[in-house]
Amino acid sequence: MPRLEEVANVVLRVPSILVLDMLYKCDIDSFTDHLKARTEDMLFKYKYVIWNIYYLGHVVSAVVLLLPLGHIIQLYLHVLCALLLYMGHQIVRDYVRDEAKYGYDGALFLDSPALNRFVTALTTHLLPLLARVVCIPLDWLLTLSSASMMITGAEVAIFLLANLFVPYRLARAAYREIMAIEVTELYRLMAVGVSLWHGFAVPVLFSVFWFVLFGVQLVSNYGTLTAVQQGPLLYLLTSVSECCASPYSLLGLTFVVSYMALGLLSLCKFYLGGFNALQNHNVMHR
């Protein structure tokens, strides 16, 4: 379990860095220059909303990146539940529309296609399906589906309002823990930095992030005319250069090069001195 927690601590934080990297590469100025509106006032409002969404994305991604592992797992579970709810509502809506199009009002067990559609949609929200079992008119099914969506939306809204101040409480708790350290200011900052470095596994985290970027770059351009003309070596070097377009990817490449240098150094030690040379591990490469 501790090993699994270490893996999850790295893997679950990579999406936040990917979003930060994507936002850094996003050219908001060019996007807002192509906006059109009826008046200058409306154009200013559009730009204001877009820029606020852009900065909010940075803040949310940074907050998620710095959350404790337990809260990140809960966040991903909530996102997964939201996706499942959305998929359930879409399946129910498609079922209701298919039933209205089919036009069969009788009992389900007397019609094989209607029964098959019912069984297929049974794993989603039950309110419209239960209404179909008791032979409610087809005109009412869409209304019941909308009512089910409203009820679920209200539950989600209540949950969001109940957990609205969770990031503030987490930040306040972290601040109290930092202030509880009875040391000098400089040492306190150093202690916090070292704790975050080890707690978030920064070198491994950014190395995994960079390898994900590099893999996506290789796969997205593989087989293209440019890749074929460049050749394997030049294609690899070009892909590496494409993965250095932001401070996050550049930091990730720095850690990757550091680990590669450590691996090469370890191989040289093993070749020259055997297993005994690897016993005295030097961490100065970090």
N, C-alpha and C positions, 0 to 999 in steps of 0.2 A: 504493500500500500504506500509506503513513503516514496518508493520509486515511481509509482503511478502518479502521485501528487506532484512530483518534480516534473514529470512529462506534461501533465495537465497545466501546471503553472506556466510553462513555456508556450504550449500549443494554443491555449485559450487566450493568450495575450497578443498573438501574432495578428489576428484580424484588426485590432485597434491600430497597430503600426501600419498595416496596409492601408487603412482608411486615412490616417495622417499623411502617408506618402502620396496617396491619390489626391487629397485636398491640396497638398503643397504643389503638385504638378498642374492643378486645375487653374486655367487662365480666366479668372473672374472678370478682369478688365475687358478682355476681348469679348466675353459672353455678354456683358452688360452693354457694350457698345453696339451690339446688333439688336438690342431690344427696341421695340416700337410701341408707342402708346399714343392715345388721342391728344393728350396735353403733356406739357413739361412736368406738371405737378404729378400726374399719374406715373410718368417715367421715373421721376425721383423716388416715388413710393416703391415702385418695382425694384429699383436698384437697392433701396434701403432694406427691403425684405430679403433680397438675395444675399447681400453682404452679411446681414445678421444670421441667416441660415449657414453661411460659410463659416463664420466665426463660432457659431454654436456647434457645428460639426467638429471643429478643433477641440472645443472645451469638452464635449461629450466623449470624444475618443480618448482624450488625455485622462479624463476621470475614470473611464472603463479600464484603461491601461494600468492605472494605479490602484484599482480596487483590490482588496484581499481575494484570495482564491475562492473562498466559500461564496462570497457575494458575486463573483464572476460566474460561477456555476449556476447560482440562482438566476442571474440575469439571462444566461443562455437558455435555461429551462423555461423562463417566462417568454422569451422570444419564440422558442419552439412551440409552446402552448398557443401563442398568438397565431403562428403560421397554421397550426392544426385547426384552430377555430375558423380561420379564414378559408382554409380548404374545405372544412365541413360545411360552411355556409354556401360556398360555391357549388358543392356537390348537391346540397339540398335544393338550391335554386334551379340547377339544371334538372333535377328530378321533378320538381314541380312543373317546370316548363314542358318537359317531355310528357308528363301525365296530362297536362292541359292540351297538348298537341295530339296525343293519342285519343283523348276524348272518351275514355272508358270509366263509367261511374259505378260499376258493379263491384261485387266482392273480389278481393285479390286472388283467392285460391281458385276462382273459376276462370281466370285468364292467365295463361302462362307468361306472356311478355310482361304484363303488369306485375306479376309476382317476382319475376327475375329482376326488374328494375327496383322493386322494393327491397329485396334482399341485398342488392348491390349497394344501396344507399343507407342500409340499416346501421352501419358503423358510424354515421355522422349524427347530427342533431335529431332528436326523437320527436319533437313537437309536431312538425308537418307529417311525419311518418305515422305517428299515432292517430292524427286526424284522418289520414288516408285509410287506416285500418277500419275505423268506425264509419267509413263511407261519407265523410263530410263532402259537400259539393266542391267541384274543382275550382270554382271562383274564389273559395275561401282559403285555398292552400297557399296562394301567394301572399295573402294577408297574414296568415299564420307564420309563414316563413319570415316576413318582414318583422313581425312582432318578436319572433325568436332572436333575430339579429339585434333588435333594439334592446332586448333583455340582456343579451351577452355583452353588447356595447356598454350598457349601464354598469354591468359587473366589472368590466375592464376599467371604466372610468373611475369607479369607486376604489378599485385596487390601486390605480395610479395616484389618486389623491391621497390615499392612506400612506403611500410610500414616497410622497413627493419630497420630503425632507430627509430621506435616508442618506444621500450624499453629504448633506450638511452635518448630520450627526456623525458620520464616519470621519469627516474632516476635523470636527471638533474633538473626537476621541483621539485621533492621531496627534493633534496639537497638544492635548493634555499629556499624552505619553512622552512627547518630546520635551515639554516643559518640566516634566517630573524628573528628568535627568539632572542631578546636582553636580554639574561640571561647568567649565568655562564655555563661552559662546562658540569659540572656534572648535573646541573638541566636540561640542554638541553637534555642530553641523557635520563634522567629519564622521561622527558615530552614526548619524542619520544617513549620510551618504553611503557608508559601508554597509549598513543594514539594508538599505534599499538595493544596493548592488548585489548582495548575496540573496536577498529575499526574492527579487525578480529575476535572478540569473541573467543579468544583462548581456554578458558575452554570448551565451547560448541563445538567448532570445533573439538578438539582432542577427546572429549567424543563421538561425532557422528562417527568419524573415527574408534575409538576402537570398538564401537558397530557393525559397518560394518564388521570389521575383525572377531569379535567374532561370528557374525551370519554366515559368510562364513565358519568359522571353524566348527561350529556346523552342518551346512547343508552338508558340504563335507564329513564328517566322520559319519554322521547319518546312522544307520543300518548296519555298518560294524561289522565284528566279534570282533574286539578289543573293539568297543563301547558297544556291548552287554555284553562282559565279564567283563568290568569295572563297569557297573552299572551306574545309572543316576548321582549320586553325584560325583563319581570319574571321570566320563566322562566330567562333567561341569568343575571340577577343572583342568583336563588335558587340556581342551580347553582354559581355562583362561591362563594357563602356556604357551601354544603354541602362545598366542597373546602377548607375552612379549619379542619377539626375536630381537627387534630393539629399539633404543632410542625413536622413534616416538610412537610405540605401548606402551612402558613403560610409557611415559608421558601421553598418553591417559588413561591408566589404573589408573594412579595417580589422574587424574581429575574425573574419574568415581567413585573411592573410596571416593573422597572428596564430590561429590554430594550425594552418598549413606549415608555418615556420616551426611551431612546436613539434609537429609530427615529423618533419624532416630532421630536426635536431635529435629527436628520440631515436629515429632510425640510424643516424650517424653514431650515436652513443652505443646503440645495440650492436652495430657492426664492429665498432672498435673495442668495446669492453664487455660485450655479452649482457646477460641479465643483471649482473651486479652493477653495471653502469646506470641502470634505470632505477636503482633503489633510492639514490639521493636526488629526489625530484626538485628541480629549481623552478620557482614560480615567478622569477623576475621577468619572464616574457610578457606577463600581463601588464 
